[in-house]
Amino acid sequence: MKTHLFPGTVLVPLTAVFLFFVAVTGSSRAQDSSPDLGDSLYVPGEYRIYTGRGEPATMEDIAMAMSRSQVVFVGETHDDPTGHMMEFELLKKAYEISSDTSANSTRKVAVSLEFFQNDTQRIVDEYLAGLITEKAFLADSRPWPRYKTDYRPIVEFAKENGLAVIAANAPRRYTNRVTRLGRESLDDLGSEARSFLPPLPYSQPSKAYRDQWIQIITGVMEMEQMKCGKPIETPSAANATDEEKQAPPAGAHGNMGNQLHSQVLWDASMAYRISEYLLANPEALVLHMVGSFHVARGTGTPEHLQYYRPGTAAMIILMRAVDDIETFEQAPSGTWGDFVIQTDESKTLEAIECARM
């Protein structure tokens, strides 16, 4: 069976994002670390913009770079209100610079989202075209938790301004199949199921991406045994519920190799959908919004995009929730991305939840 291997040996550091783990476990709970927090606590905080080298930068600097790009990868921390606010601002800025008739530079703008699976694309399109109600759209499109606060402003802006929205992710039932049975198990799928996936076999992970994933999964296993910096108390056998008795211990993850390939399927799927859109709209500007793990340091989805569409002009904007937004933390080698937007970690939902404990 033919496979493809991306080059690259740059080590990738552990980022602040741990919520990517939903990709390989299928758990919707991991997508929203604080589902019980009300919207009244969902307040953006301060932020600072830097170049990838740590030099102070502005939104206008980002806009200029976007004007030279075909794809802008925006890596978020899922429970960060400030990051979601900035994503909306980036979309508005992209639309502004791409609609500047005075500069004779009008071009299409599309939003590509990790947060919708590709088998819901028709439903997304129907909503954008005004053919179905928002209630029907939300009932059938399986949006991620906190859609109202995190992604609705983006989708509504696209709807109001006639922008395409790409449901970029692979259906979770197929990523889960890879986790359970391996990547070759996708060969058993029929033609309709395959239409929601990238061409098979999809590419192997690069060494850099594999190294990054090992660091991330190690962090996940450690974090699963902790809550707000404190060890999680395991219920005694006498007091445990049936569900707790059947659950594996924290940090126990089988099929880790399959989990990596499930993660890679997400990256390949998202990159392939972007490349398909650009094939039909080569002059367009696509903003792809995704968990930062998928794009940090240029691994993951950006690698796959270059495989499917070599030479695509792409840039990376990485959101990083940090203790001190005024102090830039350099990447161990290379850069985090073309731009880094540092946000106030104390405003993330996880930090707020821990502060209340």
C-alpha positions, 0 to 999 in steps of 0.5 A, a space after each residue: 500500500 502506497 503511503 506518503 511521509 512528510 519531511 522534517 525533523 524539527 522538534 515541536 514543544 508541548 503547547 498549551 492546548 490539551 483539548 485536541 485529545 477529543 480527536 482520538 477519544 471521541 469524547 465531546 466532554 473534552 471539547 469544553 473543559 468548563 460546561 457549567 460556567 455561565 455566559 456571564 463569565 465569558 469575558 475576553 481579556 487583554 492580549 498582545 500581538 507579536 511576530 513569530 520572533 517576539 517583536 511587537 506587532 499590530 493587527 495591521 501587520 497581520 492584515 498586510 501579511 494576510 493580503 499576501 496569503 492564500 490560507 491563514 491558519 489560526 490556532 486557538 485554545 478552545 476555552 479562551 474567550 479572548 482567542 475567540 474574540 480575536 478570531 472574529 476580529 481576524 475574519 472581519 479584517 480579512 473581509 475588509 482588506 479583501 473587499 477594498 475596491 479602491 485598492 482593486 484587490 477584491 477577492 473571495 474570503 472563506 472560513 474553514 472550521 475544524 468545528 464542523 464535520 464534512 458530512 454536514 457541509 450541505 446543512 451548513 450551506 443550506 443555512 448560509 443560503 437561508 434555506 433552513 432555520 438556525 434551529 434546524 441548522 444546529 439540530 442537524 450540524 452537530 456543532 461543538 459545545 459553546 457554539 453560541 459564544 465561540 463560533 456563532 459570531 463567525 458563522 453569522 458574519 459569513 452568512 450576512 456577507 455571503 462568505 463560504 464556510 467549509 465544514 473541514 473535519 472528518 466525521 468522528 465516526 471514522 476517526 474513531 474507527 481508526 482509533 479502534 481498528 487502525 488506518 487500514 480499516 478505512 479501506 472497508 468503507 463504501 464510496 459515500 463514506 469515503 467522499 467525506 474523507 481525504 483520498 486514501 491512503 492519507 499521508 503518514 505523520 512527519 517526524 516533527 509532528 510525531 514528536 509533538 504528538 508524543 509530548 502532547 499525549 504525555 501531558 494529557 495523561 498527566 493532566 487526566 490525573 490532576 484537576 486544577 493542580 491537585 490529584 483527582 481523588 479516585 472513588 473507593 470501590 464501595 462508593 463508585 458508580 457502575 460507570 466509574 467502575 468500568 472506566 479505565 484508570 486515568 492516563 490509561 490509553 490503549 492503541 496509542 499508535 492508532 490514536 496518532 493516525 486518527 489525529 493525522 486523519 483530522 489534519 489530512 481531512 482539513 487540508 484536503 477540504 481547503 485545497 478543494 476550495 482553492 482548486 475551485 477558487 484559486 484567488 480566494 483567501 481562506 481562514 482556517 480556525 482550528 485547535 493550535 496543536 494542528 498548526 503550531 510550528 507549521 506541522 499537522 494541517 499546514 504540512 498536509 496542505 502543502 502535500 495536496 496543493 504544493 506552493 500554497 502561500 500560507 501563514 500561521 497565527 497562533 493563540 497562546 494563553 499565558 500568565 504574562 502577555 507582556 513577556 514573550 516566550 520564544 519557541 525552543 527552536 524556530 518560531 511558533 508561527 508567523 504571528 503570536 497573539 498572547 492572551 490572558 490565561 486567567 480569562 480561560 474557562 479552565 482558569 476561572 473554574 479552578 479559581 472558584 474551587 
